[in-house]
Amino acid sequence: MNLFRSEEHVRNWPHFDTATAEGILPLDDLVHMFSMNFFRKRLDETYVSESKQYVEELFEAVAKLGEQKPFWATGRL
């Protein structure tokens, strides 16, 4: 994952691939995804027993992104 200051900087990056342009996400979306239980609760003693629920929550969030940006559609995962 690369973090850029703006979409313009992403597009000016020498390794930018136009085929992945739909995958560009605002920082707010990334913060939301990485603050989900799948990532936050990794050190909890119940993480393994609860991980199925955490994965489902993460997939739901990615599916919502896929509704807005086809690049993130779950069929691509």
BELURKA-V81755 format. One record per helix or strand of 2 or more residues. SS is the DSSP state (hx for helix, st for strand). FROM is the first residue (numbers start at 1). TO is the last residue. If there is no record, write none. Layout:
# BELURKA-V81755
SS;FROM;TO
SS;FROM;TO
This chain:
# BELURKA-V81755
hx;7;12
hx;18;23
hx;27;34
hx;37;40
hx;47;68
hx;70;72
hx;74;76
